[in-house]
Amino acid sequence: MHSIRSKIILIYLALAVGVGAFVLFASGNLRFLEHRVNEGVAMAAFQETAQEMRRHEKNFFLYRAGADLDTTRNLATVLAQQLAKNHVLLAELAHGNELQQLQQALAHYRQQLEDGHLDESEVRTAGHAILIYSENLAERERASLGESVRQSRHALLWSVGVLVLLALAGGQALYHVVGRPLQQLEQQLEPLAHGRFRTFAMVSQDREIVSFTQALNRMLEELELRRRQVLQSEKLASLGTLASGVAHELNNPLGNISGAAQIALEEIAPLPEPARTELHAWLTQIDEETERARHIVRILLDYSRRPGRENPPTALLEVLEKTLRLLRPRLPEAETVTLDVPADLSLCIDPQRMQQVFINLIQNALEAGGASVRIHIHARATTTRDWPPPEAGQRASQILGAPETQASAVLVRVQDNGPGIAPERIGQVFDPFFTTHEPGEGTGLGLYIVGEIVQEHGGAIVVTSTPGEGACFSLWLPCKQTAHEDTP
C-alpha cells in the first residue's frame, strides 16, 4: 500500500533535483560569464596597450625624446605578447584575414622602430592600422559580451520559470495527495455536528489516510455504541427507579397475603373433609404464588441496587464452590457442573454479586438442558489482547460491554451441552424481561442481571451458541492482582 510519506518524499526529491539542476545551471552560466568578462578584460588591455603605444609614438615624433621611443618599442613588444597569448580569442573576433594583417602590421611596426633610420610615414601608417584593428576587435568583443549577458539573463529567467512550474506542480501534487483527501474528510465530518453518525467513505488508498479513516469509523461505531448505551442506561435507570418503588410497595401487601394464607392454613384443621382438603390446596397455592411474587420483588430490588464500595481480592474458586453448595439441591447429579479453575486465581469482585452471576448462568443452563445437561466452568488469567474470544467471530454471538484498558484479567467460560440458542434470538438474551419460557414461568431478568453485574465490575460478556451444541458464556473480568498467569 502506498503512503503519503513516501509520496511527499518523492515530491521533495523531485523539487530538490530541480533546485540542484538550477543551481548547477546558474553556476555554469556564471562561470561562462566570468570567462567572457576575462576575455573582455584581455581585449580592453590589448586596445589600451595599442592606444598607449600610439601616444608615445606621437610624442616621439613631436619632441624627439629617446624615452618615448624606448617606451614605444617596449609597448610594441607587450602588444606582440598579448597578441600571441590571446590568439584564439582574436581569431574568433577577426573577420577574414584581419588577424594576419594585424600581425603583419605589428611586425612591420616593430621593424621600423628598430631601424636606425626611422621612416615616420611608415611608422605612423603601421601604428594607425594596429590601432584600428585593435579598436574593431575590442568593439566586437564588447558586442559579443553584451549578447552573452543577454542570453545568460534569458536562460536564467527560463530556468527560474521552469523551477517555479516545478514547485507549482509539487504543490499541486501535495494538495492531491494530502489536501484533497483531508478536505473530503472534512466535508464528511460536517454531519457529525448535526448528530448524524455516518460511516466515512475511503477517499484515498494511502496508508495514512486509510488508517485515519478506519480510526474515524471505529470512533463512530464506538460513539454510536456509547450513545445507545447511554439511552439504554437512561431507560434502565428509570426502570430501576420504578422497579424499586413498585417492589417496596408490593412487599407489604405480599407479606400480608402470605401471612393471612398461613394463618388460614392453621385455622382450617377443624373443618370436615373434603372441604378442608380443597381449602388447603387453594391456600397452599396462594402462599406459593405469593412467595413467587416476593421472589420477583427481590430480583427487582437486586437490580435497583448499585454497590459503590471497593472490592477486596477474592479467590474465584471459592466463589464458585459456594455457588455449587447453594445449588446442590437443584443439581441432578454431582457431576452436572465441573470446575477447571486455578486455586490461586483471585479477582477484586463482590463475592455475593458474582455468586449471583454464576447462579443465574447455571440455572439458565439447567432450565434449558434439563436433567441430562452438563456444565463446564473454565477460568484462566489473560489480557485484553484475548478479547473478544476467537469463537465470537465463528459462531452466532452477542457481546455486552467492552473490556477496560487494563493488562491483566480473568476469562471465565461457562459452557453447557444443552440445546443452544437460536441465532435469531441470541441478540436478545441480555435484554430485560426477555424469556423463552411460558408466561408465568420466568421473569426474563436473569441474564440481564448477569450482564449488569459483569459491567459493574468493569468487565464484558459474550455469549456464543450453535443450535443443538449448547451455549458458552465468556466473562472477561479485569483484576488488579492475580497470583499467576497461565499461558493462553
Secondary structure, DSSP 4 states (H G I P E B T S, - for coil): ---HHHHHHHHHHHHHHHHHHHHHHHHHHHHHHHHHHHHHHHHHHHHHHHHHHHHHHHHHHHH--HHHHHHHHHHHHHHHHHHHHTHHHHHHH--TTHHHHHHHHHHHHHHHHHSSS--HHHHHHHHHHHHHHHHHHHHHHHHHHHHHHHHHHHHHHHHHHHHHHHHHHHHHHHIIIIIHHHHHHHHHHGGGGGT---PPP----SHHHHHHHHHHHHHHHHHHHHHHHHHHHHHHHHHHHHHHHHHHHHHHHHHHHHHHHHHHHHHTTTSPTTHHHHHHHHHHHHHHHHHHHHHHHHHHHHHH----SPPPEEEHHHHHHHHHHHHGGG-SSGGGEEEE--TT-EEE--HHHHHHHHHHHHHHHHHHHGGG--EEEEEEEEEGGG-S-GGGGTSEEEEES---S-SEEEEEEEEE-SS---TTTGGGTTSTT--SSPTTS--S-HHHHHHHHHHHTT-EEEEEE-TTS-EEEEEEEE-S--S-----
